[in-house]
Amino acid sequence: MVNILLVEDEHLISIDIKYTLEQFKYNVVGIFSNGNDVIKNVGKLNPDIILMDIMLDGDLDGIETGKRILAKHDIPIIFLTAYADSSTVESATKITPYGFILKPYDEKELHAAIEITLIKHKSELELLKSKAQYESMFIGNPEPCVYVDNDFKIKDINPRFKKFFGFTLEECKAKKIDDLIIPPGHKHEANKLSIESLSGSVFTDTVRKSKKGEILPVAISAAPIVLNGNIKGAFVIYKDIRERKKIEEERENLIKELQKTLEEVKTLEGLIPICSHCKKIRDDSGYWGNVEQYIAKHSNVNFSHGICPDCLKKYYPDQYKKMKEKGKI
């Protein structure tokens, strides 16, 4: 049910209007004749519409009362007035009312004005919601974004686009996107992407240039803007992938280094004939050599020589004894 707040300084007229409204199945949540009383109670009553007489009791007329209400509440106001002179209408229109009903009012006219106001206000709320979504998606987007028309001329850019590419909206607006941020050698690729963005979604990694000429790696995602079944341009996002490219490059370099290292590594495999007494190894030509020579030949291993404690004790007993006493063995 639609809740209506009635503000009328003539008691008999207010009773008559209340009866008319109830006949049309509206709910009258309150009747006031004084502007200050309306202002105090409007928040608690939360009406869908206010029917406001321009001439009221007290020091506030309907126009000033409406102005103060609209400063805090989004409630559509329809003015009731017995005065249709240009100065009154001009003063009232400054607060953008949803309609004027002249006294003595016509019931059908009043009903029509209320229904039109409800539809108009609902449309405005949906527009505000759409605007909020736009601001969240476009203006508040953390990635550089741009709107272009069917000729790929820039209609709008978001704050991140300004910071990333270095252009202001004044420098961009009505200019072709390709003339601003396409680096040399990428004109054909950019033209192909622009055409594809008007017919379907586009996702690709490429490079673009800043105002200063810096080449910037970006991941582009784009989609057409469709209004009433007609394509009106495209919405493009340029994701900054400089850090990702840096990591990918470091990874590629690491892989190359590892591959180079693996290629240099020689592998020992299969059965190796070794003497059970002297531990010499027989190579493929039948020659018997020591272990370190064989391993060095078949791998990238180098040897450094020393003496184990058992051999030191056996072949150099005096040296072994001294080292034992010093606690080095």
C-alpha positions, 0 to 999 in steps of 0.5 A: 500500500502507498503511504501518503503524508498530507500537509494542508492548512485548511481542515475541511479540505484536508478531510476531503482529500484524505477521503479521496485518497482512501477511495483510491486505496492509498494510506494517509499516514499523517495530516499536518498544517504546520511546516515545522511539525512536518519536518519533525515527523516525516522521518518517523512516518516515512511516507512514499509521497508528500502532498504539500499545500504551498500556503501553510500555518506558521513561519514556513510555507510549503516550498521552504518546508519541502526544501528542508525535507528534501535536504535529508529525505528522498521523498517525492513532493506534489504541491497543492495550491490555489495560486498558479501565478508564475512567481509561485510556480517558479519558486516551487520548481526550484526544489523539483516537485513531481507535480502541481495540483490546483485547488479545487482539485479534480479527483482523477487528476490527483490520482493520475499525478500520484501514480505518475509520481510513483513510476517516476520516482521508482525510475529515478531510484533505479537510475541512482542504483545503476549509477552507483553500480557504474561508479563501483564497476568503472570509477572505483575499478582498481584497473585502468578502464576506458569507455569508447564509442563505435568509432573507438573514440574515448568517452570516459576514463577512470582514475586508475587509467589516468595514473597508469597511462598519464593522460587526463580526461581532457587530453583523451576525450573524443580522441581515438584510443589507438592514437594515444596508447598504441606503440609502434608496430602494434597498430594492426594488432590493436585495430583487430582487437578493437573490431573484435571488442564490438562483437564479443569479449576480448582477452589478450596479453600485449603492450601499450604505451604511456604518455611519456612513451613507456612501454607497458605490459597489459592484459586487455579484457574488453566487451561491447556496450549494448543499449536497447539491443544496439552496440554503442561502444566498448568497455575496456580494462587494461590490467597492469601485468608488469610484475607478472611479466617480471616473474615470468621472465625470471622463471624462464631464465631459471629454467634455461639455466637449469636446462643448461646445467642438466645438459652438462651433467654426465650420468653413470649407469649400468654395471661397472667392473671393479677389482675386488682386491685393488678396487681398480675399474675396467673401462670399455677398452679393457683398461684397468684404472683407478676409481677416481680417474674413471668417475672423473672421465664419465662425470663432472666430478673432481676429486681432492685427496686426503687420508682416512684415519685407518690408513693414517694409523696403518701407514703413518703411525707417528703422525696418527699418534700426534693427531690422536693426542691433540684430539683431531682424530 
